[in-house]
Amino acid sequence: MRHLKVFAIAAASAFAMAACSAGASNEASSPSDPVELTFQSLSDQSGAIEVTKEIVDSWNKEHPNVQVKIVPAGWDGIYDKLITQFNAGAAPDIIHYEAASIVAFARDGYLADLTELLDSKFVSDVPKGVMGSVTVDDKIVAAPTELQSYVVFANKTLLDQAGVTIPTGDTMKWSELQEIAKATTKGDVFGLGWGLKSPTAAMMAMGPQFDGTFFEGTGREATIKVADGELSLPQIVHDMAFKDQTLQPLSLTQSGSEVLASFYAGQVAMTIQGSYQAANIAKDAPEGFEWVVLPPLEGSAGAKQAANPQTLSVNVDSKHAEEAAKFINYFVQAENLAKINEADALIPASAAAQDIMAKNLSDQPAWETILKSGKYMTDAPYLFADFYGQWKDTVATPAFQQYFAQEIERDQLQQQLTSGWNDISGQ
């Protein structure tokens, strides 16, 4: 790996000099010989695949000397595939992935420094917390493109029947959600269903609403902190399920998609889901099913949610890194970013693209609320903890599952999360 790190430094310096002279514009340089860039895209929705092709075709038409070739790939196994590609010197020029997984590649010197190459207008239009998720050792290593937030979908008919006034503010406190859940829990109907079969991602994403950051520091030296802030959300879930009995316990063992079946059947009045499910609900809900999206949830520290955006990076070994970065600047132009996010039912990283998408979807009120949640995205400390993936799979997920099954108490959850991290990290 050492040779890669040395090359990364040299390459980054060269790129920075080129950027200073080129001004990091969206116009590709005009190489004397035709250039072909490979773009490994993970888009797996038919609409997103088509939009990606449209963007690439448009670029290729405008830049005959810098042609981009899409290399389709899937999300399953992509981490191992990239390791193989990097080690074999066969990685694509432009890499589509997510913030949670690119930090390690950046630290090992596989990704180019884009700090001086990304369009400054785009960077300034993205929330600082989101840009922080793609900044490693003070270097921007990717352009954030698509985001999801956790939102509350509600069965309007059940809320109306319970006499609940649909909240309309900018945010909604967790205590208000709990009150609505109590009002709508009747007979066989639970107020809330939350698919927490794999609970760690949701706990990490929504923990900042209670100042629950879980990790301090970066890399192999990152330390864990599990205190009141980190335990607030698990406690709320536990209390709603087993004290208030307003959260369907079965849903805690299910995936989000499985809980949607109960939502459609009127067995739960509300469900917390990834925002992308808005597209599925619009498509799959029974005829006449009235649903709304409630305002973003707000805890004691606000409505913040940790950002883990999809990303576009440049292979540090690319012979045409400057052109690759300019294609990324083209891809994240507001109009393009709005199109790809609309196709994926996700939230654009830039405010300009969010505005366009809101205008395009003005006839779908749910999206106005979902897009507003994008402004609460913040940094995600867990992205920079080297052992996070191992801790998540072997410690955190089993511990949260045990707590949500009443098999352990809150202090045991705290102890397992802490000691498990210390064992894995050798601290």
C-alpha positions in Angstrom: 0.0 0.0 0.0 2.9 2.4 0.7 3.6 2.9 -3.0 0.0 3.9 -3.5 0.1 6.5 -0.8 3.2 8.1 -2.2 1.6 8.2 -5.6 -1.5 9.7 -4.1 0.5 12.6 -2.7 2.2 13.2 -5.9 -0.9 12.9 -7.9 -2.9 15.1 -5.6 -0.2 17.8 -6.0 -0.4 17.5 -9.7 -4.1 17.7 -9.7 -4.1 20.7 -7.4 -1.7 22.6 -9.8 -3.9 21.7 -12.7 -7.0 22.8 -10.9 -5.4 26.2 -10.0 -4.7 26.8 -13.7 -8.0 25.5 -14.9 -10.1 27.1 -12.2 -12.0 23.9 -11.5 -14.6 24.8 -14.1 -17.2 22.4 -15.6 -15.6 22.6 -19.0 -13.4 19.7 -19.8 -9.9 20.4 -21.1 -9.3 19.5 -24.7 -6.7 16.7 -24.8 -5.0 16.3 -28.1 -5.9 12.6 -28.1 -9.3 11.3 -27.4 -9.8 10.1 -23.8 -12.2 7.4 -22.5 -13.2 7.4 -18.9 -14.8 4.4 -17.2 -17.6 5.2 -14.8 -18.6 2.3 -12.5 -22.2 3.0 -11.7 -24.2 1.2 -9.0 -27.6 2.5 -10.1 -30.0 -0.4 -9.9 -33.4 1.2 -10.4 -34.6 1.3 -14.0 -35.3 5.0 -13.8 -32.0 5.8 -12.3 -30.2 3.7 -14.9 -31.9 5.5 -17.7 -31.2 9.0 -16.2 -27.5 8.0 -15.7 -27.3 7.1 -19.3 -29.0 10.4 -20.3 -26.4 12.4 -18.3 -23.5 10.4 -19.8 -24.9 10.7 -23.3 -25.3 14.5 -22.9 -21.7 14.8 -21.6 -20.3 12.6 -24.5 -22.2 14.8 -27.0 -20.8 18.0 -25.6 -17.3 16.6 -25.1 -16.3 14.5 -28.1 -12.7 14.2 -26.9 -13.5 13.0 -23.4 -15.9 10.1 -23.7 -17.4 8.4 -20.6 -18.2 4.7 -20.7 -20.7 3.4 -18.1 -19.6 0.1 -16.4 -22.7 -1.3 -14.6 -22.1 -3.0 -11.2 -24.2 -4.0 -8.3 -24.2 -2.9 -4.6 -23.8 -6.5 -3.4 -20.2 -7.3 -2.9 -19.0 -4.0 -4.3 -16.5 -3.4 -1.4 -14.6 -6.6 -2.1 -14.8 -6.0 -5.8 -13.2 -2.6 -5.5 -10.4 -4.0 -3.3 -9.7 -6.5 -6.1 -9.9 -3.8 -8.7 -7.5 -1.5 -6.9 -5.0 -4.2 -6.1 -5.1 -5.3 -9.8 -4.7 -1.8 -11.1 -8.1 -2.3 -12.8 -10.3 0.1 -10.9 -12.5 2.5 -13.0 -11.7 6.2 -13.4 -15.0 7.3 -11.7 -16.3 5.4 -8.7 -19.9 5.4 -7.5 -20.2 4.3 -3.8 -21.3 5.6 -0.4 -19.6 7.7 2.3 -19.7 4.9 4.9 -17.4 2.8 2.7 -15.0 5.1 0.9 -13.2 6.5 4.0 -11.0 3.4 4.3 -10.2 3.5 0.6 -9.3 7.2 0.9 -7.0 6.6 3.9 -5.3 3.8 2.0 -4.5 6.2 -0.9 -6.9 4.8 -3.5 -8.9 8.0 -4.1 -7.8 11.3 -5.6 -7.9 14.6 -3.6 -10.8 16.6 -5.1 -10.5 19.6 -2.8 -9.4 21.9 -5.6 -11.2 20.1 -8.4 -14.8 20.1 -7.3 -17.0 23.1 -8.4 -16.8 25.5 -5.4 -20.4 26.6 -6.0 -21.6 23.0 -5.6 -19.5 22.5 -2.5 -20.9 25.6 -0.8 -24.4 24.5 -1.7 -24.1 21.3 0.2 -24.7 21.2 4.0 -21.3 21.3 5.9 -22.2 18.1 7.7 -22.7 16.3 4.4 -19.4 17.6 2.9 -17.8 16.5 6.2 -18.9 13.0 5.5 -16.7 12.9 2.4 -13.8 14.8 3.8 -10.9 12.7 5.0 -7.8 14.2 6.7 -8.9 17.6 5.5 -9.2 16.5 1.8 -12.5 16.1 -0.1 -12.4 12.6 -1.6 -15.9 12.5 -3.2 -18.9 14.5 -4.4 -22.0 13.6 -2.3 -25.0 13.0 -4.6 -28.0 11.2 -3.1 -29.2 11.0 0.5 -32.0 9.4 2.5 -33.5 10.5 5.8 -35.8 8.6 8.2 -39.3 10.0 8.1 -42.7 9.1 9.6 -45.4 7.9 7.2 -48.9 8.1 8.6 -52.3 6.6 7.7 -54.3 9.7 7.5 -57.6 7.9 7.9 -56.5 6.3 11.2 -55.2 9.6 12.6 -58.5 11.4 11.6 -60.5 8.7 13.3 -58.5 9.1 16.5 -59.1 12.8 16.4 -55.4 13.6 15.8 -54.6 16.9 14.1 -52.0 16.2 11.4 -48.8 18.1 12.5 -47.7 20.7 10.0 -44.7 22.4 11.6 -41.1 22.4 10.4 -40.3 19.6 12.9 -42.2 17.3 15.2 -40.9 16.4 18.7 -40.6 12.7 19.6 -42.9 13.4 22.5 -45.6 14.4 19.9 -45.0 11.2 18.0 -45.5 9.3 21.2 -48.8 11.1 22.0 -50.1 10.3 18.5 -49.1 6.7 18.9 -51.1 6.5 22.1 -54.1 8.1 20.5 -54.1 5.7 17.5 -53.4 2.5 19.4 -56.8 0.8 19.7 -57.7 -2.9 19.6 -55.5 -4.7 17.2 -54.0 -1.4 15.8 -50.6 -0.2 17.0 -49.8 3.5 16.8 -46.3 2.8 15.3 -44.5 0.1 13.4 -40.7 0.4 12.9 -38.8 -2.3 11.0 -35.6 -2.6 13.2 -34.5 -6.0 12.1 -31.1 -4.3 11.4 -31.3 -1.5 13.9 -27.8 -0.1 14.0 -28.1 2.2 10.9 -31.2 3.9 12.3 -29.6 4.3 15.7 -26.5 5.9 14.2 -28.5 8.1 11.8 -31.0 9.5 14.4 -28.7 9.5 17.4 -27.5 13.1 16.8 -31.1 14.2 17.6 -30.1 13.6 21.2 -26.4 14.5 20.8 -25.7 10.8 20.4 -22.6 10.6 18.4 -21.2 7.2 19.6 -17.7 7.9 18.4 -14.9 10.4 19.1 -11.7 10.7 17.1 -10.9 9.0 13.8 -9.3 5.9 12.3 -7.9 3.2 14.6 -7.7 5.6 17.5 -11.5 6.4 17.5 -13.0 5.8 20.9 -16.6 5.0 21.7 -19.0 6.9 24.0 -22.3 5.4 25.1 -24.0 7.7 27.5 -27.4 9.2 27.9 -27.4 10.9 24.4 -26.6 7.6 22.7 -29.1 5.6 24.7 -32.0 8.1 24.4 -33.4 6.7 21.1 -33.1 3.0 22.0 -34.9 3.9 25.3 -37.8 5.6 23.5 -38.2 2.6 21.2 -38.1 0.2 24.2 -40.6 2.3 26.2 -43.1 2.6 23.3 -43.0 -1.1 22.7 -43.1 -2.4 26.2 -44.2 0.4 28.5 -46.7 2.3 26.4 -47.4 -0.7 24.2 -47.9 1.7 21.3 -45.2 0.3 19.0 -45.9 -3.1 17.4 -43.2 -5.5 18.9 -43.3 -7.7 15.9 -42.2 -4.9 13.7 -38.9 -4.6 15.6 -37.9 -8.0 14.2 -38.9 -7.1 10.6 -37.4 -5.2 7.8 -38.9 -1.8 6.8 -40.5 -3.3 3.7 -42.1 -6.0 5.7 -43.7 -3.4 8.0 -45.2 -1.6 5.0 -47.6 -4.6 4.6 -48.9 -3.9 8.1 -49.1 -0.2 7.3 -51.2 -0.9 4.2 -53.4 -3.3 6.2 -54.2 -0.6 8.8 -52.4 -2.6 11.6 -50.1 0.2 12.4 -51.1 3.9 12.1 -47.6 5.2 11.5 -44.3 3.8 10.4 -40.7 5.2 10.4 -39.0 4.4 7.1 -36.3 5.5 4.8 -37.5 8.5 2.8 -37.1 6.5 -0.5 -40.1 4.4 0.5 -42.3 7.3 -0.5 -42.1 6.1 -4.1 -42.9 2.6 -3.2 -45.9 3.6 -1.1 -47.2 5.8 -3.9 -46.9 2.8 -6.2 -48.0 -0.1 -4.0 -50.5 1.3 -1.4 -54.1 0.0 -1.9 -56.4 2.1 -3.9 -58.0 4.8 -1.6 -55.3 4.5 1.0 -54.7 8.0 2.3 -51.2 8.6 3.7 -49.1 11.6 4.7 -45.5 12.3 5.7 -45.2 13.9 9.1 -42.6 16.7 9.8 -39.0 15.6 10.6 -38.6 14.2 14.1 -36.8 16.4 16.6 -35.1 15.3 19.8 -33.5 17.3 22.6 -30.6 18.3 20.2 -32.7 19.1 17.2 -33.8 17.3 14.0 -30.3 16.3 12.9 -29.7 13.0 11.1 -26.2 11.7 10.3 -25.5 11.8 6.6 -24.3 8.8 4.6 -24.6 10.0 1.0 -24.0 8.1 -2.2 -20.8 9.4 -3.7 -18.7 9.9 -6.8 -14.9 9.6 -6.4 -11.9 9.5 -8.7 -9.4 6.7 -8.8 -6.0 8.1 -7.8 -4.4 5.9 -10.5 -6.6 7.4 -13.2 -4.5 8.7 -16.1 -7.2 11.4 -16.6 -8.2 12.4 -13.1 -8.7 16.0 -14.1 -11.2 15.1 -16.8 -12.9 12.6 -14.4 -13.4 15.3 -11.8 -14.9 17.6 -14.5 -17.3 14.9 -15.4 -18.3 14.6 -11.8 -18.9 18.4 -11.7 -21.1 17.9 -14.7 -23.0 15.1 -13.1 -23.8 17.1 -9.9 -25.1 20.1 -11.7 -28.5 20.9 -10.1 -30.6 19.7 -13.0 -28.8 16.4 -13.3 -28.8 15.8 -9.6 -32.5 16.5 -9.3 -33.2 14.0 -12.1 -31.2 11.1 -10.6 -32.6 11.7 -7.1 -36.2 11.8 -8.5 -35.5 8.5 -10.3 -34.1 6.9 -7.1 -36.7 8.7 -4.8 -33.8 10.1 -2.7 -32.8 13.6 -1.5 -30.3 15.6 -3.6 -27.1 16.7 -1.7 -27.3 20.3 -3.0 -29.9 22.9 -2.1 -30.3 24.0 -5.7 -31.1 20.4 -6.8 -33.6 20.1 -3.9 -35.4 23.2 -5.1 -35.7 21.9 -8.6 -37.0 18.5 -7.4 -39.5 20.2 -5.1 -40.8 22.2 -8.0 -41.0 19.0 -10.2 -42.9 17.2 -7.5 -45.1 20.0 -6.3 -48.2 17.9 -7.0 -47.0 15.3 -4.4 -47.2 17.0 -1.0 -45.2 14.3 0.8 -42.1 15.2 -1.1 -42.1 18.8 0.2 -41.7 17.5 3.7 -39.2 14.9 2.7 -37.0 17.3 0.9 -37.1 19.7 3.8 -35.5 17.0 6.0 -32.4 17.3 3.8 -31.4 20.5 5.5 -31.0 18.7 8.8 -28.3 16.3 7.6 -25.2 16.5 9.7 -21.8 14.8 10.0 -21.5 11.1 10.9 -18.6 10.4 13.3 -19.1 6.6 12.8 -17.9 6.9 9.2 -14.4 7.7 10.4 -14.0 4.9 13.0 -11.9 2.2 11.3 -13.5 -0.8 13.2 -17.1 0.4 12.8 -18.2 -2.2 10.2 -17.0 -5.1 12.4 -18.5 -3.5 15.5 -21.8 -3.0 13.8 -22.1 -6.6 12.6 -20.7 -8.5 15.6 -21.6 -6.2 18.6 -24.0 -3.4 18.0 -26.7 -5.1 15.9 -27.0 -8.2 18.3 -27.0 -5.9 21.3 -29.8 -3.6 20.0 -31.8 -6.7 18.9 -31.5 -8.2 22.4 -32.5 -4.9 24.0 -35.5 -4.6 21.7 -36.5 -8.2 22.6 -36.3 -7.5 26.3 -33.5 -9.9 26.7 -31.1 -7.3 28.2 -31.5 -4.1 30.2 -30.4 -0.6 29.3 -27.2 -0.8 31.4 -26.3 -4.2 29.8 -26.8 -2.6 26.3 -24.4 0.2 27.3 -21.9 -2.3 28.6 -22.1 -4.5 25.5 -21.7 -1.7 23.1 -18.7 -0.2 25.0 -16.8 -3.4 25.8 -17.4 -4.8 22.4 -15.8 -1.8 20.8 -12.9 -1.8 23.1 -12.3 -5.5 22.4 -12.4 -5.1 18.7 -10.2 -1.9 18.7 -7.8 -3.2 21.3 -8.4 -0.3 23.6 
